[in-house]
Amino acid sequence: MIRKKSRFRKIKRLLSVLLLLAMFLGAGLLPPTFAYITAQTPTTQSLPNAENLVEQGRKLYEAEQFAQAITIWQQAVAAFKASGDEPRQAMTLGNISLAYQQLEQWTQAQSAIASSLNLQGYPVKQGRGAEGQRGRGEIPIQNLEILAQVLDIQGRLQLAQSKAENALNTWREAADIYTQLGDRNSIIRNRINSAQALQALGLFRQAQKTLTETTQLLQNQPNSALKVTGVRSLGNVLLAIGDLEQSRQVLEQSLAVASKLPDKQAIADVLLSLGNTARAQQDSQAAIDFYQQAANATKSPITRINAQTNQLRLLLETKRLADVKTLLPQIQTQIGNLPSSRTAIYARINLAESLTQFKQKSATDSPSWLDIAQILSTAVQQAQDLQDRRTQSYALGVLGNLYEQKGQLTDAQNLTQQALFLAQTIDARDIAYRWEWQLGRLLKARGNIQEAIAAYDRAVKSLQSLRYDLVAINPDVQFDFRDRVEPVYRQLVELLLQPQGNQTSQANLQKARETIESLQLAELDNFFREACLDTVSQIDQVIDQKDQTAAAIYPIILPDRLEVILKLPQKPVLHYTAAVAQTQVEKTLDALRQNLIEPDTLVEAKALSQQVYNWLIQPAVTDLAKSQVKTLVFVLDGALRNIPMAALYDGKQYLIEKYGIALTPGLQLINPQPLQEKTLEAIAAGLSQPRQGFSALPNVKLELAEIRAEIPSNVLLNNEFTSTALQNQINSLPFPVVHLATHGQFSSKAEETFIVAWDKRIYVNELDNLVRNREQNRPDAVELLVLSACETAAGDKRAALGIAGVAVRAGARSTVASLWSLNDESTAALMSEFYRELADRSLTKAEALRRAQLSLLQNPKYQRPLFWAPYVLLGNWL
């Protein structure tokens, strides 16, 4: 009996190993732990050999030689089968599935999992949903741990195949087993993995809640590697959703725990995560320091290389070329000594990309193009030897980009097509879109415009299919959105709007509109770090059916010109171009905004405003008049969002004097409906006293009183205006209007977009809890959200994106906000007039706001655009 115990302890040491699953699409999944077998197993001569094969396969797996690991483990499966050892046969099949997942051979991975589950008496009953309905049957208690860990592996496979809901359910089944076994650590690991599935489903609050609860459980446990990993996972998730300050705080906590452990690798891992968060915060020096510390702390060549290549990229971005020259030889030496593995291949690719940047920034002391190409060629060969199609695709694609930069277009196209083919064979859309985009650029450069459009179109469709993955589990995309995502859409639009012959086809104009709307949606997804928006209308339905007195205007800023697409009711799409470069457009818009908010620059403001009017509106004046348009709905692009369209000037009149004006991120996101025929009631909340570091707004009290005089209102003033009180009011009564007269800020970053209540800042990501909760209990949504006294963040050229973010997050059908800080006396006057006009149900919201703005424009005290222009209406204008 003693001999058997000793033998089982040996098996425990052998099988309780962490098999590290690569992070597909950046998902931070924890590695599974395989259990030892407590049941008596046959003692045959083949068993020790089988155990040796398992150990040999493990070493190959950890060396990232996955195909070789599979071959060895398949031999172990045959040996276990011959000896009748089904538990360890099932365990090894689970390992094989992990290795197939690394190689993205999903069919083989699924087959290995199914075989493993069947061996354990856990068959899949077909016909009960996409994955089937399973039952545990009579599985011996001593084998349940292996079953739970195989289910963990199946969950990983499901998540990798974008079946997040199935993965979540599978992990819950595994959690039930761990609970039955009383395996606390495995339960914690399972919860951390489940949080990844919640993120992939867009359930970020649930994911954050799960991880927060998990770390709270870990707080009461002794310091351990699992505790470090659990807290670090929460920090990484906070980074992924954009809560950067909290991410850094949590990671600092993880570092404090890691520092008390003898395992210095845990310290290095946390320092790497801290570097990533600091990078996202644009704190380049701190990020460089964290990466340097990580490289110094680790004994792992792989971790050191990862830290140093990240550091190298930041040194290049910050143009610290002397430091680059010092670090570069260290990296080159170490990479040359790395054994062939997936991580080593990616290190080579990252180095090659960094060297390319270095060469572009410094003509002297940089490697030759041939040297860089040789690094990538070695990476391609190593990936091919490892039968790793993902890394082979990536290396080929980057090599193709190198040839693209050198102008060797034929070679570049051949390499890109090879990379694309490999990515498509494993359904790796996250890299396939890059090669489709690259192929589009190459085809365009070679004059094959129609083929280029087709390639770009495929790239955009790949991005759209990846929509949830990109924002949910790949924080790197957040860093690179403007460089690696946005240009795909813009360059497609640029191609579509190139005239073929004398004019652009209707098909191309329609496609360009759809692409710009998709870009707006992608930009909001990136803003929120989650795919939280759904389309509700057909793109032409809104103008042609909902409101035939409105026209939609899409200005599109391209590098060499300004394009405008116009959709009139019941008419084909129109299109016109202003031959003005992006740099000139943005310079003009910046000067216009500055002059609009200055008190004594009216002449300059009118001249600049007329220039923008001539670009956007003048070519359409006749068509707008013929269609008897009353409302202009703008889908604005880039820096145009910072300019109030109401202030555009034709030489005699402002645009607001002729049209009602509304903004929207896209017609697909709104469903315009008139105000319901019932008495308007409002919640009017505000701060007149200084709070949260902001100054007093003395006229807020008057503003709220005048709103109450126009429509029945529940008023929350100063200390009555807490986040909880506001939520209780919204949930308790059917108020169609929520008016918030308080400080606030709109930014291009969700974590810097907020409104100020008495007790706290209410950030944009909290608004859905505040306003949308009412929809769970009552069918009537908030018709109108008014944000008075808020302003766009100074120095942020994309700050107006935050206005759209607030509007869509709050879920109100319409939102009124302002582009800059306002005189609170004029605000009170405008808001009073707005609600007076709104009470007239024959008027649209756009018309009510227009009349309120005109009331200031006609008042000598407030006639400058500074006072009346910044108010914008987003969403439903009816």
N, C-alpha and C positions, 0 to 999 in steps of 0.2 A: 504494500500500500504506500509505504514511504517512497519507494522507487517511482510509483505512478505519480505522486504529488510533484516530485522533482521534475518528472517529465512534462507534466502539465505546466509547471512554472516556466520551463524552457519554451514550450509552445506559446505561452502568454507573451514572453519577451519577443518571440519571433513575430507574432501576429499583431501585437499592439503597436503598430507603426503608423506614422502619419503619412498618407499618400497625398502629396500636394497637387491639387487640381489647379491648373492654370486659370487665370481670371478671364473667362470669356466675356468680351465686351466690358471688361473692367469690374465684373461682379466680384465682391470681396467674400467669397465663400470660404468657410473654414474647412480644413482637411478632415476626412472621416478617420475614425479610429476603429480598427478591426479587433474583435474580441478573441480571446482564447476559448478553447473548447473544453468544457468541463465534463462532458459525457465520455465514457470509455470508448475508445476507437480501436479498430483492428490493428494489431502489431504485425506488420508485414515488412519484408526486406525493402519494399519500394517506398515506404513512408519516409525514412530519413532522406532519401534521394528527392522525394517530392518537396520536403521541407527546404532542402537546399535550393531547389528550383524556385520556390516562392521567394526565398531571400535574394537569390540572384536577380530575379525579375524586379524585386523592390529596388535594388541598387541601380538597375538600368532605368527604372522609372524616375528615381530621384535624380539621375543624371540626364533626364529628359530625352532618353533614347526609347521612345514609346513603342515603336514598331518592334524593336528587339525585345522589349519587356513582354509584349504580347506573345511573341514566339516562345519565350521561355515559360510563361505562365500557362500557355496551352499545353505544353509538355507536362506541367504540374497537374493540370486538370485531368489529363489522361492517366497519370499515376494514381491520383486520388480516386478516380473512377474504378481503376483496376483493383484497388484495395477496398472498395466499398465505402470510402469515407466521404459521404455526401455533404456533411457540413463544410468541410474544408474545400471540397469541390465547388460548392456554392460561393464560399468566400472568395476563392481565386477567380471565379467567373465575374464577381463584382469588381475585382481589381482589373480584369481585362476590359470590362466596360469603361472604367475610368480612363484607361490608356486609349481606347478607341475614341472616347470623348475628346481627349487632348488632340487627337488627329482629325477630329470633326468627321469621323466616319460613323454617322448617326445610326444607320441601319444595323451595322455590326454591334454597336454599343447597345442598342435596344435588344438585339437577339441575345447577347450575353446576359443582360439583366433578366430577360424573360426566362432563360434557362436556369439562372440562379434561383429565381423565385419559385419556379416549378419544382426544383429539387427540394425546396424547403416546405413543400406542401402548401404553397401560397399561389394557386393558379389564377390566371386572369380569365374571368368569365366574359365572353364577348357579348356585345349588344346592349351594354348598360352604360352608355356614355362613351366619350372619345377614348378613355383609357380602360373602360371596363369596370365592373364592380368586383372587388376582390374580397375574399374572406380568409382569415388566418388558418381556419381548420384546426386540427389537433397537432400543433407544433410543440415539441418538447420545450419546457421552460428553459433548459440549458442552452438551446439553440436560438432563443429569441433575440439575443444581442446581435448575432450575425444577421438575422433578418432585418433588424432595425437599421443596421449600417448599410445593408444592401438597398433598403428603401431610401436611405440618405443619398446614395449614389443615383438611384432612379430619379429622385427629385432634382439633382443636378442636371441630369440629362434632359428632363422636361423643361427646366428653366433655360438651358442652352438652346432648346428648340422653340423658345418663345411660348411655352405652355405654362405660364407662371401660375395660373390658378390650379392646374393639375399638380405642379410642383408643391404648392402650398398644402394641398390636401395630402399628398404623399408624405411630406415632412410631418404633418400633424399625426398621421398614422404611426410614423416612427417615434414621435414624441410620446404617444400613448404607451408604446412598448417600453421606452426608457422610464416612463413613470411607473409602470408595472414592475420594472426591475429595480427601481429606486436609484437609477444611475443619474445623479444630479449633474455631473459635469457634461454628460452627453445631452441632457435636456437643455443646458445652457448653450452648447454648440448648436443644437437643433434650432433653438430660438433665434440665434444669430443668422443662421442660413435662411430661416423663414422670413426674416426681415428683408432679405434680398428679393424674395418673391413678391412681397408686399410692395416694394419699390417698383418692380417691373410692372405691377398692376396699376401703378400710379397712386397707391395708397400710402403716401409718404407719412402722413400723421400716424397711421397705424404702425408703420415700420419704425418710426422714431420712438413711438410709445413702447413697442416691443423691446427695442434695444435699451431704452432708458430703464425699463423694468428689469431687464437682464443685468444691467450694470449695477442696479440697486441690490440685486441678489448677490452679485459678486463683491459688493462693498463689505458684506458681513463675513466674507471668506478670507482665509489667509492669502497673502500675496503669492501669486503663481503665474505661470506663463499664460494660462487660460484667462486669468483676470486681466492681464495686460492686453491680450488679444480682444477680449470682449469690450473693454473701454476704448481701445483703438478702433474697433469696428464702428462704434457709435461716432467717434470723431470723424471717421471716413465718410459715414453716411451724412453727417452734418455738412461736410465739405460738398458732397454730391448734390445736396439740396440748396446749397448756397448760404447756409448759416455759418459764415466763416469765422466770426468771432467766437461763437460757441464751440465750433470745431476745434479751434486752437486751444481753448481752455480745457476741453475734454482730453485732447491729445497730451497736453501738459500733465494732466492727472495720470494718464497711462504711462508717461515717461517717469513720473515720480515712483510708480509701482515698479516699473522695469528696473529702475536704478537700485532697488533693494534686492534684486535677484542676482544670482551669480551668472546667469545667462546673458552675456553682453549682446548676443544677437537680437534679443527682444528690444534692447535699447536702440540698436541700429534701425530696426524695423519702424519703431515709433518716430525716430528722427526723420526717416524718409517721409512718413506721413505728414509730419510737421513741416517739412520742406515743401510738400505739395500744397498744403494749406497756405503757407506764407506766400507761395508763388501765386495762388489764386487771389490773395489779398493785395497782390502787386507790391509786396514787401520783399523786393529782390534780394537785398542784403541779408535779411534774416533767412530767406530760403537758401541762399548760398552757404550761409554758416551752418544751417541744419544739415545740408547735404555733406558738407565737409566733416562735421561731427559724426555723421552716420558712417562715412568712409573710414574714419579713424577708429570707430567703435567696433566694427565688425571684423571677424576673421574669415568671413565668407568672401571669396573672390567675386562671386556673382553680385552680392549686395554692394560690395565696394564699387564695382563697375557701374551698377545702376545709379548709385549716389553720385559718382564722379561724372557720368555722362549727363545727368540732370544738371549738375553744377556747371558743366561746360556750356550747356545750352543757355543758361542764365547769364553766364559771363559774356557770351556772344551777343545776347539780346541787349545787355547793358554796355556793350562795346568796350569791355575791359580786355583788350586784345593782349596786353602784356601778361595778364594772368592766364589767358587762354594758352599762350605759348609755353607757359610753365607746366600747366596741367596736362596738356595734350600728349607729350611723350610718355607720361606715366600711364595714361589710358591705353595708348598704342601697345606698350610693352605687355601690360596685363592681359589685354584681349588676345594677343598672340599666344599666351600661355594657357588660355582657357580650353578645356576639353570641349569637343563638339556637343552642343546641346541647344535647345530652343532659346534659352536665355542668352547664351553666347552669340547666337545668330542675331537676336534683336540688338544686342550690344554693338555688334558690328554695323548693323543698319543705322542705329542711332548715331554712332560715331561718323559714319559716312555722311549722314544728313548734317551733322554739326560741322564737319570739314567743308561741306559745300557752302554753308553759311559763312564760315571763316574765309573761304576763298573769295566770296562775293564782297566781304567787308575789307579784306586785306590782300592786295595783289602780291605783296612780298611775304616771304616766310610761310606761305601756305602750301599744302601739298598740291601736286599736279592732279589734273583731272584723271589721268591714267592711274595714279595711286588710289584715288577714291573709288574708281571703277573696279580696281583689283580687290579692294575690301568687300565690295558688294558681290563680286563674282565668287569670292570665297564663301560668302554667306549663302548664295544660291546653291553652291555645290554641297555645302554642309546640310542644308535643308533637304536637298534631294537625297542625300545619303541616309538621312533620318526618316525619309518618306513623310515629311511634315509639310503638307501642301499649303497650310496657312502661311507659315514663315517663308516658304519658297515663293508663294504669290507676293508676299510683302517685299521680299528682297528683289524680285524681278521688277515689280512696279517702281520701286525707288530707283533701281538701275535705269529703267526706262525714263524716269524723270531727269536723271543725270544726262542722258543722251538728248532729251528735249532741250535742256538748258544749253547744251553744246551745239544745238541746231542740226543734229544728225537725226532727222525726222523719221526716216524709214526704219532705222534701227530702233529708235524710240517706240515707234508704233508696233513693231514686231514684239518687243519685250512687254509692252503694255498689254497687248492681246494675249500673250502667254499668261501674264499675271491675272488678267481678268478671267480667262478660262479656268485656271486653278481655283480662283475664289468662287466661281459659279459652281464648280463641281462639289464644293463643300458648303454651298449656300452661305458663304461668309459675306453677307451684304454690307457689313460695316466697313470692309475694305474694298468690296467690289465697286461701290459708288465712287471711290477715289480713282480707280482705274477707268471707269466709264467717263468720269470727268476729264481725266488725263487724255483719254482717247479722243474725246470731243475737242479738246484744245489742239491736239495734233492734226486732226482732220480739218479743223478750221484753218490752221497754219498752212495746210497743203491745198486749201481752196475747195475742199469737199464740204460745202455748207450744209446741204441736206443731210448728209451722213453725220456731220458734226451735231446738228440739231437732234437727230435721233439718239446719238450717244449721250448728249446732255439730258435729254428727256428721260432716258433710262436711269441716269444718275439721280435725277430728282425723284423719280419713282422709288428708287432704292432708299433714298433718304426718308421719304414719306412712310415706307414700309418699316423703317427703323425708328419711327418717331418716338415711340415709348422707350425703346432701348437707349437711344442717344441721350435722352434727358434723364433717364432713371438710373442707369448703371454705368455710365461712361463719363466721369467728370472731366476727362481730358478734352472732350468735345466742348465743354464749357470754356476752356481756355482758348480754344482755337475756332470758335464759332465764326468770327469775322474773317478768318483766314481760310477755313476748310469747309465751311458749310454755306455761309451766305454767298460767296462768289459763284457757287454752282448755279444758284437761282438767277443771279444777276447776269451772268454770262450767257445763260440760255435766253433770257429776255433780250439781251443785246443782239443775239443772232436772229431771233424771231422777228425783231423789228427792223432788220436790215431789208430795205425794199428789194424785192425780186422783180426787176423790170421797173415799171413806173410807180408801183404802189405795193403796199404790204397786204397780203391776203387776209380775208376775214378769219380763216382758220388760224393763221399765225397770231392775229390780234387777240383772238379768244384764248389761245394757248398762253400768250404773254400775260393776259389778265389773270388767268388761273395760276400761273407761276408766281406772280407778284403776291396774290392772296395767300398762296402756300408759304411764301417767304415770310409774310407778316405773321402767319400762324406759327412758323418755326421760331421766329424771333421771340414771340411771347412764350412759347414753350421753354426757350433758353432762358428767358427772364425769370420764369418761375422755377426752373430746374425740374419741371415735370410737364407731362402732356395732359393738361387739365381742361382743354377746350374742345368742344365738339361743334361741327358745322350744323346749322339748323335750316339753311335755305339754299336753293339753287342759285348760282351766281347771277343769272339773268332774271330770276323770278322777282327779285325785290323791286327793280325799277320798272319792269314791264307789267307787273301785276299788282304789287302792293301800293305803289305810289307813282302814278304816271305824270306827276308834276315835278318829279325829282330827276336829277341827272347825276351820274357817278363820274368822278374825275380821278384818274390815276396818274399823277406825275411820277416819273421814274428817272432818277439821277444816274447817268452812266458816265464813264470816264471822259468821253469826248462830246457828249451831247445830253440834252434834257428831252426826254420823250414824254408825251402826254397821250393817254388813252381816254376817250370820252364815250360813255354809254348814255344815250338818250332813250327815252321810253319808246318802245315799239320801233326802234330804228337799228340798223347795223352799227357796229362799233366803229367809231371814228378815231383818227390818229394824226397827230402833228408833232413836229420836231423843232426844237430851238438849238441852233448850232453853237452851244456854249459849253465849255469844258467844266467838269465837275469842280475843279479848283476855283473857277470863277463863280460858279453857282454858290458854293459854300461861302466864299468870301463875301458875296453880295448879301446872302441871308444873314451872316453874322453881323455885318454892318447894319442891316435893316433892324434886326432885333435890338441892337444897342441904341439906335436912334429912336426906336419906338418907346423905349423905357426912359429916355432922357427927357426932361421937361422943356428944353429950349431948342430942340432940333427938328421941329415939325417940317420945315422945308426939305431938309435932307431925307427925312423919313418918307415923305411923299414921293420924292424922286426915286428912291430905291424901291419903294413899294410899287410904283408904276412899272419899273423894270420887271419885277417879278410878275405883275399882272400881265404884262405883254407876253411873257413866256407861257403862262398857264391858262389865261382866260381869253385874251384878245382874239386868237384864231378861232375861237368857238362862239363868239358873240352872236353872229347871225343864226347859227344852228340852235343856240339856246333860246333865242327870241322866237324862232319858228315853232319850236316845240312847247312854247309857253311854260318854260321851266320856272318854278318858284323856289325850289330848294336845291342847293349844290351839296352833294355828299362827297367828301374828299377821302380817298385812301392815300394818305401822305407817306412820303418816303424820306428816310434819312433826316437831314437838317431841316427840311421843310416842316417837320413836326413842331419845331420850336417857334414857328411864325404863325400868328393868328391870321387865317385866311380872310377874316372879316375886315382887316386893315388894308387889303390890296386896293390899289387906287388907279382909276382909269384916266386921271387928269381932271376929272370933274367931281366924281363921286367915289366913295368907298364901296367895296363889294357888298357890305352889310346893308347898304341903302337900297340895293336891288334884289337881294336874295336872302332867304334863310340859309344858314350854313350848319352843316353837321360833319362830324368826323367818325370814321370807323376803321378798325384794323382790317376789315374785309366784309363784303356784303354777305358772305356765307355764314358769318357769325351772328347776324341779327335777323330778327323777324319783326319788321315794323308794324305796330298796331296802335290805333288811336287810344287815348285815355278812356277808360271805362266810364260809362254814364252813371257815376255815383259821386257823392260828395268827397272832395279832396280833403284828406286829413294828413297832418304831418307830425313827425317827431323832430323838434328843433332843439339841437344841443350845441352848446358853445362855451368858450372860455373868454371872459373879459379880463381876468386877472393873469398875471405872469405865472407860468407853470412849466415844469420840465426843461428849464433853461431858456424858455422863450419869453418875449416881452408881452406886456399887456395889450389887449385889443379893446379899448374902451367903448367902441361903438357896437360891439357884438350884442350887448344888452338891448340897444335900440333896434338892431337888425332882427333879433328874435321876436321882439315886441311887435314890429311891423309885419313880420310873417304871420304871427298869431292874429293880427288885425285883419289879414286877408283871408286866411283859411284856418279852420279849427286845428289847434296844435297843442301837443304836450311838450312843455319846455323843460330842458335839463340844463341848468346854468351853473358853471363853475364846479363846486364840489359835488353837485348832483350829477354831473356828467362824468360818470365812471364807465369803464368798459362793460362792467357787469350790469349797471343800470340801463345802459343803452341796449344791450342784448335782451334784457328782460322786457323792455318796452317794445322792441321790435317783435319779439315772440308772442307777446300777450295780446296785441291788438292789431287789426288790419290797416296799418298806416301805409298808404301808397307812396308817401314822400318821406325821405330821411334827409334832413338838412343839418350839416355839421359846420358850424362857424368857428373854426379853430386853426391854429398853426398846423402845418404839415409840409411834407416834402415829397416831390416826385423825382425819381432817379432812374437811371438805366439799370440799377442793381436793386433787386427785390429787397435785399437786407437793408437798404438805405431809403426805402419808400414807406412812408408812415403818415398817420395823423395823430394828433396829440389829444389825449383825454386827460382828465384830472389826475388819474392814478397811474397812467403809463402811456407809452407810445404804442399805438396799435399799428403793427406792421401789415403790409399788403397781404402777406400769406395768412394772416389771421382774419381777414375780412370775410372769408367764406363762412367761417364759424359764426361771425357776428351777424351777418345779413342773411346768408343762405339757410341757416337753421330754421328760419320761419317757414320756409317752403316745405319742410318735412311735415309740418302740422297744418299749414293753410295753403290753399291752392293759389292765392293771390300773391304774386311776387311784388317786390318793391318796384314801383313804376319809375321813381326818380330819386337819384342820390345826388345831393348838391354838396360840393366841397368848397366852402368859402374860406378864403385867407390862406389856402395852401399855395405852394409855389414850386417851380422846378429848381433842382439843385444847381447852384452856381458852378460854372466851369464844366458842366457835364453836357456835351453836345448831343447826347441821346437821351437826355433826362425826360423828355416828353413821352418816351416809351412807358414811363411809370404811370402816366395818366391812363393810358390804355390798360395797363396792368391792373390798376385799381378798379377801373370800370368793369372789366371782365371778371375779376376775382370776386367783387362784391355781388355780382349776379343781378344787379339792378338793370331794368330794361333801358334806362337812360341815365347818363351821368353828366353833371355840369361841374367843370373845374376851371382853374385859371393857370395861365402860363407863367405869371410872375407875381411877385408880392404886390398887394393892392392897398390903396388908400381905403381904410375900413369905413370911412364916412361915405365915400362914393359906392362902396360895396353894399352898404345898408340901403342906399337909395335904389340901386339897380335891383337888388333882390326883392325889395318891396314891389317895384313895378313888375318884375318877372312873375311873381305870384298873382298879382292883380290880373295880368294878361292871361295867365294859365287858367284862371277860373272861367274864362270864356272857352267853352268846349268846341267852338267852331275853329279855334286856332290850334295849329300844331305846336309842339314844344319848340321847334326851331323858330317858328314865327313869334312865339311869346318871348323867347330870348332875344330875337332880333329887335322887337319893339322896345324891350327894356334897354338894350344897348343904344338904340336911337334916342331914347329919352335922355341918356347922358350926353350923347353926341350933340344934341340940340340945346343942352344946358351950357352956357358960356363958361361955367365953372369947371366943367368936366369934358369939354369937347375934344381934348387931345386924346389920341389913341391910348396913351398911357393908362387912362381910366376905364375906357369901355371895351377896348380891343381884346384883352387877354382871356375873356370868358369863352370857353369852348364847350360844345355839346357833343357827347360821344354816344353812339348807339342809336336807339330808336328815336327818330326825329318827329314821328307823327304825334 
